[in-house]
């Protein structure tokens, strides 16, 4: 096969398009095209094409992996799944994960810690934070140490009740909606029940409980 045309990318992070005389088209990371020394009129046999595709696949997955980890903290499994979802081959995705692991740019334990901290900052309870760890594909072996960071969340529950109920004595429908909302935020019934008792005590102290 002969290279008919090389189309350089318009954008700095774009791909080089390689057109062959048989109609084959390859889009390569610019560094691969440079490393392979590609030029118009170059002849490539079947082995050359196989090597070119392999190099292009690895470079594409690695480049995409770097973009992903630059945007957010991800686990190894999460990164692998994202790369495959984006169209990278399983082998190239695995290579990119291994490459970044060797560079110490992937740390599942650190992602677990950061995920828990983010959940706490949002006022979530343990169950919701566990869901976040699951969604991040954090291996279970890192959950226990990370979840141990969760402080007592009584203050968060109290603030939620005050903001939602604003000092009112809720009827049964509003009370159920409030309990459901706290459950969605990851709190268990014992925590919710304790929070409602504290809220009731505040109403009693301020004289805001209505008499039926």
N, CA and C of each residue as an Amber inpcrd file, in Angstrom:
protein
   636
   0.8360000  -1.1880000   0.0000000   0.0000000   0.0000000   0.0000000
   0.8760000   1.2450000   0.0000000   0.4120000   2.2470000  -0.7420000
   1.2020000   3.4820000  -0.8240000   0.4110000   4.6250000  -0.1940000
   1.1340000   5.4830000   0.5420000   0.4940000   6.6590000   1.1380000
   0.2270000   7.6710000   0.0290000  -1.0350000   7.9960000  -0.1410000
  -1.4400000   8.9450000  -1.1740000  -1.3850000  10.3770000  -0.6730000
  -1.7690000  10.5600000   0.6160000  -1.8250000  11.9220000   1.1370000
  -1.7290000  11.8860000   2.6680000  -1.0860000  12.8960000   3.2100000
  -1.0450000  13.1090000   4.6620000  -1.7340000  14.4370000   4.9600000
  -2.7930000  14.3740000   5.7320000  -3.5000000  15.5980000   6.0910000
  -3.1940000  15.9460000   7.5410000  -2.5230000  17.0730000   7.7200000
  -2.1320000  17.4940000   9.0580000  -3.3330000  18.0660000   9.8040000
  -3.3550000  17.9480000  11.1360000  -4.4880000  18.4500000  11.9220000
  -4.5260000  19.9670000  11.9540000  -5.7410000  20.5010000  12.0320000
  -5.9130000  21.9530000  12.1470000  -5.6670000  22.3770000  13.5940000
  -6.1840000  21.5890000  14.5310000  -6.0100000  21.8870000  15.9470000
  -4.7290000  21.2350000  16.4710000  -4.1070000  21.8500000  17.5020000
  -2.8510000  21.3130000  18.0440000  -2.9700000  19.8640000  18.5290000
  -4.1180000  19.5010000  19.0900000  -4.3100000  18.1490000  19.6170000
  -5.0340000  17.2380000  18.6260000  -5.1360000  17.6660000  17.3830000
  -5.8490000  16.8760000  16.3850000  -5.0390000  15.6940000  15.8900000
  -5.6490000  14.9190000  14.9920000  -5.0150000  13.7170000  14.4510000
  -4.5500000  13.9430000  13.0120000  -3.5020000  13.2390000  12.6490000
  -3.0320000  13.2310000  11.2660000  -3.8480000  12.1860000  10.5060000
  -4.3990000  12.5670000   9.3720000  -5.1570000  11.6280000   8.5430000
  -4.2390000  11.1110000   7.4390000  -4.1160000   9.7860000   7.3800000
  -3.2620000   9.1520000   6.3730000  -4.1610000   8.4580000   5.3580000
  -4.0830000   8.8970000   4.0910000  -4.8870000   8.3160000   3.0180000
  -3.9990000   7.4330000   2.1430000  -4.4690000   6.2130000   1.8770000
  -3.7250000   5.2670000   1.0550000  -4.3620000   5.1210000  -0.3260000
  -3.5810000   4.6390000  -1.2650000  -4.0620000   4.5640000  -2.6450000
  -5.1940000   3.5540000  -2.8480000  -5.4190000   2.6620000  -1.8810000
  -6.5200000   1.7080000  -2.0160000  -7.7850000   2.1870000  -1.3040000
  -7.7590000   3.4390000  -0.8150000  -8.9240000   3.9990000  -0.1290000
  -8.8840000   3.8730000   1.3780000  -7.9050000   3.1450000   1.9130000
  -7.7790000   3.0040000   3.3660000  -7.4560000   4.3570000   3.9880000
  -8.0540000   4.6140000   5.1470000  -7.8330000   5.8840000   5.8340000
  -7.5000000   5.5870000   7.3010000  -6.4190000   6.1610000   7.7880000
  -6.0410000   6.0280000   9.1910000  -5.9250000   7.4110000   9.8160000
  -6.4090000   7.5190000  11.0550000  -6.2380000   8.7630000  11.8140000
  -5.3120000   8.4560000  12.9770000  -4.1720000   9.1350000  12.9850000
  -3.1270000   8.8310000  13.9510000  -2.7810000  10.0390000  14.8110000
  -2.4160000   9.7640000  16.0650000  -1.8360000  10.8040000  16.9020000
  -0.5990000  11.3320000  16.1910000  -0.4260000  12.6430000  16.1800000
   0.6570000  13.2670000  15.4190000   2.0210000  12.6810000  15.7740000
   2.2330000  12.3650000  17.0620000   3.5350000  11.8400000  17.4740000
   3.8360000  10.4970000  16.8110000   2.7930000   9.6960000  16.5670000
   2.9920000   8.4020000  15.9130000   3.4320000   8.5990000  14.4670000
   2.7510000   9.5110000  13.7780000   3.1150000   9.7920000  12.3890000
   4.5660000  10.2650000  12.2950000   4.9680000  11.0930000  13.2690000
   6.3410000  11.6060000  13.2720000   7.3390000  10.5000000  13.5880000
   7.0240000   9.6880000  14.6040000   7.9310000   8.6020000  14.9930000
   8.1180000   7.5750000  13.8750000   7.0250000   7.3270000  13.1350000
   7.0870000   6.3480000  12.0540000   7.7050000   6.9390000  10.7870000
   7.9150000   8.2430000  10.7870000   8.5230000   8.9030000   9.6260000
   7.6790000   8.7890000   8.3700000   6.3620000   8.9090000   8.5040000
   5.4720000   8.7520000   7.3560000   5.6290000   9.9050000   6.3670000
   5.4960000   9.6010000   5.0910000   5.5870000  10.6390000   4.0590000
   4.7740000  10.2030000   2.8430000   4.3460000  11.1560000   2.0460000
   3.5660000  10.8790000   0.8460000   4.3910000  10.0560000  -0.1460000
   3.7830000   9.0140000  -0.6770000   4.4670000   8.1340000  -1.6100000
   5.1280000   6.9430000  -0.9530000   5.1080000   6.8930000   0.3840000
   5.7450000   5.7900000   1.1000000   4.9820000   4.4860000   0.8950000
   5.7050000   3.4100000   0.6710000   5.1060000   2.0800000   0.5080000
   5.1370000   1.3390000   1.8450000   3.9970000   0.7550000   2.2190000
   3.9250000  -0.0260000   3.4420000   3.3660000  -1.4120000   3.1130000
   4.0520000  -2.4380000   3.5760000   3.5350000  -3.7880000   3.3480000
   2.5900000  -4.1620000   4.4970000   2.0870000  -5.3890000   4.4650000
   1.0980000  -5.8240000   5.4560000   1.6450000  -5.7540000   6.8770000
   2.8850000  -6.1350000   7.0490000   3.5010000  -6.0970000   8.3730000
   3.6580000  -4.6610000   8.8610000   4.0440000  -3.7670000   7.9370000
   4.1840000  -2.3520000   8.2950000   2.8390000  -1.7750000   8.7430000
   1.7780000  -2.1310000   8.0110000   0.4450000  -1.6250000   8.3460000
   0.0030000  -2.1380000   9.7120000   0.2830000  -3.3880000   9.9920000
  -0.0830000  -3.9600000  11.2840000   0.6270000  -3.2360000  12.4190000
   1.9100000  -2.9800000  12.2310000   2.6860000  -2.2730000  13.2460000
   2.1980000  -0.8380000  13.4120000   1.8230000  -0.2020000  12.2870000
   1.3390000   1.1800000  12.3280000   0.0160000   1.2700000  13.0820000
  -0.8800000   0.3390000  12.7910000  -2.1710000   0.3250000  13.4940000
  -1.9790000   0.0750000  14.9930000  -1.0700000  -0.8310000  15.3260000
  -0.8150000  -1.1410000  16.7320000  -0.2610000   0.0800000  17.4660000
   0.6890000   0.7510000  16.8370000   1.2750000   1.9460000  17.4500000
   0.2330000   3.0440000  17.5840000  -0.6050000   3.1770000  16.5530000
  -1.6550000   4.1910000  16.5910000  -2.6710000   3.9180000  17.6800000
  -3.0410000   2.6560000  17.8510000  -4.0100000   2.2900000  18.8900000
  -3.4820000   2.5660000  20.2840000  -2.2430000   2.1800000  20.5370000
  -1.6480000   2.4190000  21.8520000  -1.5650000   3.9060000  22.1530000
  -1.1110000   4.6780000  21.1780000  -0.9540000   6.1190000  21.3820000
  -2.2990000   6.7940000  21.6010000  -3.3140000   6.3670000  20.8500000
  -4.6450000   6.9440000  20.9910000  -5.1960000   6.7070000  22.3910000
  -5.0760000   5.4660000  22.8700000  -5.5800000   5.1260000  24.2070000
  -4.8270000   5.8900000  25.2850000  -3.5290000   5.9980000  25.1410000
  -2.7490000   6.7100000  26.1450000  -3.0900000   8.1970000  26.1720000
  -3.2340000   8.7780000  24.9920000  -3.5750000  10.1940000  24.9190000
  -4.9360000  10.4510000  25.5600000  -5.9120000   9.5990000  25.2470000
  -7.2550000   9.7540000  25.8110000  -7.2280000   9.5300000  27.3240000
  -6.4280000   8.5650000  27.7710000  -6.3270000   8.2900000  29.2090000
  -5.7850000   9.4970000  29.9610000  -4.7880000  10.1530000  29.3910000
  -4.2180000  11.3470000  30.0270000  -5.2720000  12.4420000  30.1290000
  -6.0680000  12.6140000  29.0910000  -7.1270000  13.6210000  29.1380000
  -8.1410000  13.3030000  30.2310000  -8.4700000  12.0370000  30.3700000
  -9.4650000  11.6370000  31.3650000  -8.9660000  11.8990000  32.7830000
  -7.7320000  11.4610000  33.0830000  -7.2380000  11.6380000  34.4510000
  -6.9160000  13.1050000  34.7490000  -6.7330000  13.9050000  33.7030000
  -6.4960000  15.3320000  33.9190000  -7.7850000  16.0410000  34.3150000
  -8.9240000  15.4690000  33.9160000 -10.2200000  16.0870000  34.1970000
 -10.7730000  15.6720000  35.5550000 -10.5070000  14.4330000  35.9860000
 -11.0390000  13.9640000  37.2630000 -10.2570000  12.7470000  37.7490000
 -10.3590000  12.4990000  39.0510000  -9.7020000  11.3330000  39.6360000
 -10.4900000  10.0850000  39.2710000  -9.8100000   9.0810000  38.7670000
 -10.4800000   7.8430000  38.3700000  -9.6970000   6.6470000  38.8720000
 -10.4010000   5.5470000  39.0690000  -9.7390000   4.3000000  39.4310000
  -9.2450000   3.6100000  38.1670000  -8.4640000   2.5730000  38.3560000
  -7.9650000   1.8180000  37.2070000  -9.1100000   1.1800000  36.4290000
 -10.0460000   0.5670000  37.1480000 -11.1720000  -0.0760000  36.4760000
 -12.0550000   0.9360000  35.7640000 -12.2460000   2.0840000  36.4010000
 -13.0780000   3.1290000  35.8120000 -12.4360000   3.6620000  34.5340000
 -11.1370000   3.8930000  34.5800000 -10.4280000   4.3890000  33.4010000
 -10.5090000   3.3780000  32.2660000 -10.2670000   2.1270000  32.5830000
 -10.3410000   1.0720000  31.5620000 -11.7210000   1.0600000  30.9090000
 -12.7640000   1.0970000  31.7300000 -14.1300000   1.0580000  31.2000000
 -14.4310000   2.2800000  30.3230000 -13.9570000   3.4330000  30.7410000
 -14.1820000   4.6500000  29.9540000 -13.4800000   4.5730000  28.5980000
 -12.2630000   4.0710000  28.6070000 -11.5170000   3.9760000  27.3570000
 -12.1960000   3.0210000  26.3750000 -12.6310000   1.8880000  26.8650000
 -13.3220000   0.9240000  26.0000000 -14.6290000   1.5180000  25.4890000
 -15.3410000   2.2230000  26.3750000 -16.6030000   2.8590000  25.9780000
 -16.3740000   3.8950000  24.8750000 -15.2290000   4.5560000  24.9260000
 -14.9010000   5.5750000  23.9160000 -14.4060000   4.9700000  22.6090000
 -14.2710000   3.6570000  22.5620000 -13.8950000   3.0170000  21.3060000
 -12.4920000   2.4490000  21.2490000 -11.7250000   2.6030000  22.3250000
 -10.3810000   2.0220000  22.3370000 -10.5090000   0.5020000  22.5140000
  -9.5780000  -0.2430000  21.9520000  -9.6260000  -1.6980000  22.1020000
  -9.3050000  -2.0810000  23.5440000  -9.7170000  -3.2810000  23.9410000
  -9.4600000  -3.7390000  25.3070000  -7.9550000  -3.8130000  25.5880000
  -7.1920000  -4.2800000  24.6170000  -5.7370000  -4.3800000  24.7990000
  -5.1000000  -3.0040000  24.9650000  -5.5290000  -2.0520000  24.1310000
  -4.9530000  -0.7100000  24.2060000  -5.3760000  -0.0090000  25.5010000
  -6.6070000  -0.2520000  25.9350000  -7.0740000   0.3350000  27.1970000
  -6.2620000  -0.2230000  28.3630000  -6.0340000  -1.5280000  28.3530000
  -5.2460000  -2.1560000  29.4170000  -3.8160000  -1.6290000  29.4130000
  -3.2540000  -1.4310000  28.2210000  -1.8940000  -0.8940000  28.1130000
  -1.8250000   0.5120000  28.7040000  -2.8310000   1.3530000  28.4150000
  -2.8400000   2.7220000  28.9290000  -2.9340000   2.7350000  30.4510000
  -3.7670000   1.8550000  31.0050000  -3.9060000   1.7700000  32.4550000
  -2.5830000   1.3250000  33.0860000  -1.9500000   0.3270000  32.5120000
  -0.6790000  -0.1550000  33.0320000   0.3980000   0.9200000  32.9460000
   0.4160000   1.6320000  31.8450000   1.3960000   2.7080000  31.6220000
   1.2730000   3.7930000  32.6900000   0.0300000   4.2400000  32.9500000
  -0.1800000   5.2920000  33.9450000   0.0610000   4.7800000  35.3610000
  -0.2160000   3.4940000  35.5720000   0.0620000   2.9000000  36.8830000
   1.5670000   2.8920000  37.1550000   2.3410000   2.5260000  36.1630000
   3.7940000   2.5100000  36.3150000   4.3490000   3.9140000  36.5470000
   3.6540000   4.9060000  36.0050000   4.0650000   6.2980000  36.2170000
   3.5380000   6.8540000  37.5430000   2.8100000   6.0060000  38.2810000
   2.2290000   6.3680000  39.5780000   1.2250000   7.5110000  39.4610000
   0.4850000   7.4860000  38.3880000  -0.5460000   8.5050000  38.1660000
  -1.9500000   7.9620000  38.4200000  -2.0390000   6.6880000  38.7860000
  -3.3160000   6.0800000  39.1540000  -3.1730000   5.4920000  40.5540000
  -4.0880000   5.8600000  41.4320000  -4.0230000   5.3840000  42.8170000
  -5.4510000   5.1620000  43.3070000  -5.8940000   3.9090000  43.3380000
  -7.2660000   3.6040000  43.7340000  -7.5580000   3.9950000  45.1780000
  -6.5780000   3.8410000  46.0520000  -6.7850000   4.1980000  47.4600000
  -7.0260000   5.7030000  47.5950000  -6.2880000   6.4830000  46.8290000
  -6.4570000   7.9350000  46.8790000  -7.8160000   8.3430000  46.3280000
  -8.2530000   7.6830000  45.2580000  -9.5620000   7.9830000  44.6990000
 -10.6580000   7.6730000  45.7190000 -10.4960000   6.5800000  46.4660000
 -11.4690000   6.2270000  47.5000000 -11.5530000   7.3380000  48.5480000
 -10.3950000   7.8300000  48.9950000 -10.3650000   8.8990000  49.9910000
 -11.0280000  10.1670000  49.4540000 -10.7040000  10.5280000  48.2290000
 -11.2580000  11.7470000  47.6320000 -12.7700000  11.6420000  47.4330000
 -13.2270000  10.4490000  47.0600000 -14.6600000  10.2470000  46.8410000
 -15.4360000  10.4070000  48.1450000 -14.9010000   9.8370000  49.2170000
 -15.5620000   9.9740000  50.5170000 -15.5660000  11.4350000  50.9650000
 -14.4570000  12.1180000  50.8020000 -14.3860000  13.5200000  51.1900000
 -15.3920000  14.3580000  50.4150000 -15.5390000  14.0580000  49.1200000
 -16.5100000  14.7910000  48.3150000 -17.9390000  14.5370000  48.7950000
 -18.2280000  13.2710000  49.1270000 -19.5560000  12.9410000  49.6250000
 -19.8630000  13.6400000  50.9390000 -18.8910000  13.6650000  51.8350000
 -19.0680000  14.3440000  53.1140000 -19.3090000  15.8330000  52.9080000
 -18.5440000  16.4410000  51.9910000 -18.6950000  17.8760000  51.7340000
 -20.0690000  18.2220000  51.1740000 -20.7180000  17.2390000  50.5390000
 -22.0560000  17.4500000  49.9890000 -23.1550000  17.1110000  50.9950000
 -22.7440000  16.6890000  52.1770000 -23.7200000  16.3840000  53.2080000
 -24.3800000  15.0320000  53.0550000 -23.7330000  14.0960000  52.3810000
 -24.3100000  12.7760000  52.1630000 -24.0230000  11.8470000  53.3400000
 -24.9210000  10.8790000  53.5120000 -24.7290000   9.8480000  54.5120000
 -23.9190000   8.6950000  53.9590000 -23.6300000   7.7340000  54.8350000
 -22.7600000   6.6150000  54.4740000 -23.2720000   5.8380000  53.2680000
 -24.5650000   5.5650000  53.2190000 -25.0970000   4.7500000  52.1260000
 -24.9140000   5.4330000  50.7690000 -25.1420000   6.7210000  50.7190000
 -24.9570000   7.4460000  49.4540000 -23.4790000   7.4870000  49.0760000
 -22.6130000   7.6190000  50.0520000 -21.1810000   7.6380000  49.7750000
 -20.7170000   6.2740000  49.2870000 -21.2530000   5.2100000  49.8590000
 -20.9310000   3.8660000  49.3680000 -21.3560000   3.7100000  47.9100000
 -22.4990000   4.2940000  47.5790000 -22.9590000   4.2500000  46.1840000
 -21.9780000   4.9810000  45.2730000 -21.4500000   6.1090000  45.7490000
 -20.4660000   6.8580000  44.9760000 -19.2100000   6.0230000  44.7430000
 -18.7650000   5.2980000  45.7670000 -17.5930000   4.4400000  45.6230000
 -17.8560000   3.3420000  44.5930000 -19.0590000   2.8070000  44.6360000
 -19.4210000   1.7600000  43.6780000 -19.4370000   2.3100000  42.2570000
 -20.0240000   3.4890000  42.0920000 -20.1060000   4.0950000  40.7630000
 -18.7300000   4.4430000  40.2150000 -17.8020000   4.7570000  41.1030000
 -16.4240000   5.0710000  40.7030000 -15.6000000   3.8070000  40.4370000
 -16.2250000   2.6480000  40.6750000 -15.5390000   1.3570000  40.5250000
 -14.3220000   1.2420000  41.4480000 -14.4590000   1.7790000  42.6510000
 -13.3860000   1.6530000  43.6340000 -13.4040000   0.2260000  44.1830000
 -12.2860000  -0.4910000  44.1200000 -12.2380000  -1.8480000  44.6600000
 -12.6330000  -1.8710000  46.1340000 -13.3790000  -2.8940000  46.5480000
 -13.8900000  -2.9840000  47.9190000 -12.7790000  -2.9580000  48.9590000
 -11.6060000  -3.3920000  48.5790000 -10.5100000  -3.4500000  49.5470000
 -10.1170000  -2.0720000  50.0800000 -10.5310000  -1.0080000  49.3590000
 -10.1880000   0.3470000  49.7970000 -11.3500000   1.0510000  50.5020000
 -12.4920000   0.4210000  50.5770000 -13.6620000   1.0770000  51.1420000
 -13.5350000   1.3450000  52.6420000 -13.1370000   0.3520000  53.3810000
 -13.1730000   0.4510000  54.8390000 -12.3630000   1.6280000  55.3580000
 -11.1250000   1.7460000  54.9090000 -10.2750000   2.8460000  55.3830000
 -10.8490000   4.1950000  54.9720000 -11.3740000   4.2800000  53.7550000
 -11.9210000   5.5440000  53.2720000 -13.1890000   5.9180000  54.0330000
 -14.0750000   4.9490000  54.2460000 -15.3400000   5.2270000  54.9360000
 -15.1230000   5.5880000  56.3990000 -13.9880000   5.1760000  56.9450000
 -13.6790000   5.5100000  58.3380000 -13.4980000   7.0160000  58.5260000
 -13.3160000   7.7510000  57.4240000 -13.1600000   9.2080000  57.4970000
 -14.4710000   9.9250000  57.7910000 -15.5980000   9.2450000  57.5450000
 -16.8930000   9.9270000  57.6720000 -17.1160000  10.3280000  59.1260000
 -17.2940000  11.6120000  59.3990000 -17.5440000  12.0560000  60.7760000
 -19.0120000  11.8540000  61.1440000 -19.3480000  12.1380000  62.3800000
 -20.7570000  12.1370000  62.7740000 -21.4660000  13.2090000  61.9560000
 -22.5750000  12.8440000  61.3280000 -23.2570000  13.7620000  60.4160000
 -24.5150000  14.3760000  61.0300000 -24.5980000  14.3780000  62.3640000
 -25.7800000  14.9340000  63.0320000 -26.0250000  16.3790000  62.6100000
 -24.9410000  17.1380000  62.5260000 -25.0870000  18.5460000  62.1580000
 -25.6670000  18.7200000  60.7670000 -25.2510000  17.8580000  59.8240000
 -25.7780000  17.9470000  58.4590000 -27.2690000  17.6160000  58.4240000
 -27.6590000  16.5940000  59.1740000 -29.0770000  16.2380000  59.2300000
 -29.8810000  17.3700000  59.8440000 -29.3750000  17.9620000  60.9150000
 -30.0770000  19.0650000  61.5740000 -30.2400000  20.2540000  60.6350000
 -29.1760000  20.5870000  59.9020000 -29.2590000  21.7090000  58.9540000
 -30.2710000  21.4160000  57.8590000 -30.2820000  20.1680000  57.3700000
 -31.2300000  19.7970000  56.3250000 -32.6610000  19.9680000  56.8270000
 -32.9430000  19.4930000  58.0360000 -34.3010000  19.6000000  58.5830000
 -34.7110000  21.0550000  58.7860000 -33.7800000  21.8590000  59.2560000
 -34.1040000  23.2790000  59.4680000 -34.3910000  23.9840000  58.1470000
 -33.5700000  23.7010000  57.1280000 -33.7640000  24.3500000  55.8350000
 -35.0480000  23.8890000  55.1660000 -35.3690000  22.6120000  55.3200000
 -36.5470000  22.0700000  54.6390000 -37.8490000  22.4250000  55.3550000
 -37.8290000  22.3320000  56.6720000 -39.0680000  22.5310000  57.4280000
 -39.2110000  23.9530000  57.9670000 -38.0940000  24.6610000  58.0920000
 -38.0850000  26.0700000  58.4910000 -38.8930000  26.3280000  59.7710000
 -38.6820000  25.4430000  60.7510000 -39.3230000  25.6550000  62.0440000
 -40.7720000  25.2420000  62.1270000 -41.2930000  24.6110000  61.0790000
 -42.6890000  24.1760000  61.1000000 -42.8190000  22.8210000  61.7860000
 -44.0160000  22.5460000  62.2740000 -44.3500000  21.2220000  62.7660000
 -45.0070000  20.4900000  61.5880000 -44.2870000  19.5850000  60.9110000
 -44.8000000  19.0130000  59.6600000 -45.9560000  18.0420000  59.8770000
 -46.8670000  17.9900000  58.8760000 -47.9030000  16.9660000  58.9100000
 -47.3080000  15.6590000  58.4110000 -48.0960000  14.5990000  58.3740000
 -47.5760000  13.2820000  58.0360000 -47.0180000  13.2090000  56.6110000
 -47.6860000  13.8680000  55.6720000 -47.2160000  13.8390000  54.2820000
 -45.8670000  14.5380000  54.1540000 -45.7560000  15.7040000  54.7700000
 -44.4930000  16.4370000  54.6870000 -43.3940000  15.6910000  55.4390000
 -43.7550000  15.0640000  56.5480000 -42.7890000  14.3110000  57.3090000
 -42.2470000  13.1380000  56.4820000 -43.1480000  12.4520000  55.7760000
 -42.7190000  11.3160000  54.9390000 -41.8050000  11.7840000  53.8210000
 -42.1550000  12.9020000  53.1830000 -41.2990000  13.4300000  52.1050000
 -39.9220000  13.8020000  52.6410000 -39.8890000  14.3380000  53.8420000
 -38.6170000  14.7280000  54.4520000 -37.7620000  13.5090000  54.7800000
 -38.3980000  12.4870000  55.3400000 -37.6840000  11.2480000  55.6540000
 -37.1420000  10.6130000  54.3730000 -37.9760000  10.5840000  53.3170000
 -37.5380000  10.0060000  52.0390000 -36.3510000  10.7780000  51.4670000
 -36.3860000  12.1020000  51.6060000 -35.2940000  12.9310000  51.0850000
 -33.9860000  12.6320000  51.8210000 -34.0580000  12.4640000  53.1240000
 -32.8600000  12.1370000  53.8890000 -32.3560000  10.7390000  53.5340000
 -33.2840000   9.8120000  53.3000000 -32.8850000   8.4560000  52.9060000
 -32.1620000   8.4820000  51.5620000 -32.6540000   9.3090000  50.6390000
 -31.9830000   9.4210000  49.3310000 -30.5820000  10.0080000  49.4740000
 -30.3740000  10.7870000  50.4980000 -29.0500000  11.3690000  50.7370000
 -28.1210000  10.3940000  51.4580000 -28.6420000   9.1950000  51.7440000
 -27.7780000   8.1510000  52.2640000 -27.8330000   7.9190000  53.7550000
 -28.8370000   8.4880000  54.4240000 -28.9210000   8.3010000  55.8680000
 -29.8330000   7.1280000  56.2120000 -29.4520000   6.3990000  57.2530000
 -30.2470000   5.2770000  57.7150000 -31.3380000   5.7530000  58.6530000
 -32.3220000   4.8810000  58.8900000 -33.4520000   5.2690000  59.7240000
 -33.0320000   5.6810000  61.1370000 -32.1160000   4.9880000  61.8170000
 -31.7240000   5.4360000  63.1650000 -31.1920000   6.8700000  63.1750000
 -30.4060000   7.2400000  62.1510000 -29.8840000   8.6070000  62.0710000
 -31.0010000   9.6110000  61.8280000 -31.9120000   9.2480000  60.9400000
 -33.0320000  10.1410000  60.6190000 -33.9320000  10.3210000  61.8280000
 -34.2160000   9.2120000  62.4920000 -35.0780000   9.2530000  63.6690000
 -34.4660000  10.1360000  64.7590000 -33.1660000   9.9960000  64.9740000
 -32.4960000  10.8240000  65.9750000 -32.5580000  12.2980000  65.5900000
 -32.4090000  12.5800000  64.2860000 -32.4880000  13.9620000  63.8270000
 -33.8710000  14.5570000  64.0360000 -34.9010000  13.7690000  63.7820000
 -36.2750000  14.2400000  63.9870000 -36.5520000  14.5110000  65.4640000
 -35.9790000  13.6880000  66.3240000 -36.1530000  13.9200000  67.7610000
 -35.4960000  15.2320000  68.1800000 -34.2890000  15.4690000  67.6400000
 -33.6180000  16.7240000  67.9670000 -34.4230000  17.9020000  67.4460000
 -34.9700000  17.7640000  66.2450000 -35.7860000  18.8410000  65.6640000
 -37.0130000  19.0760000  66.5300000 -37.6410000  17.9940000  66.9940000
 -38.8170000  18.1170000  67.8520000 -38.4720000  18.8150000  69.1540000
 -37.2950000  18.5090000  69.6940000 -36.8670000  19.1660000  70.9350000
 -36.7100000  20.6680000  70.7280000 -36.1890000  21.0440000  69.5620000
 -36.0320000  22.4710000  69.2550000 -37.3940000  23.1400000  69.1730000
 -38.3650000  22.4670000  68.5320000 -39.7130000  23.0330000  68.4340000
 -40.3230000  23.2190000  69.8190000 -40.1020000  22.2330000  70.6800000
 -40.6440000  22.3440000  72.0350000 -40.0180000  23.5160000  72.7770000
 -38.7010000  23.6760000  72.6020000 -37.9990000  24.7630000  73.2860000
 -38.4620000  26.1230000  72.7910000 -38.7980000  26.2300000  71.5150000
 -39.2070000  27.5170000  70.9380000 -40.7060000  27.7080000  70.9390000
 -41.4440000  26.6700000  71.3570000 -42.9010000  26.7700000  71.4010000
 -43.5400000  26.7370000  70.0290000 -42.8780000  26.0650000  69.0460000
 -43.4120000  26.0560000  67.6800000 -44.2210000  24.8050000  67.3470000
 -44.4350000  23.9180000  68.3280000 -45.2580000  22.7440000  68.0520000
 -46.7230000  23.1150000  68.1980000 -47.4610000  22.8430000  67.1360000
 -48.8860000  23.2190000  67.1620000 -49.6650000  22.2550000  68.0300000
 -50.7130000  22.7370000  68.6390000 -51.5630000  21.9040000  69.4650000
 -52.8060000  21.5170000  68.6620000 -53.0540000  20.2060000  68.5360000
 -54.2120000  19.7390000  67.7880000 -55.4130000  19.5950000  68.7360000
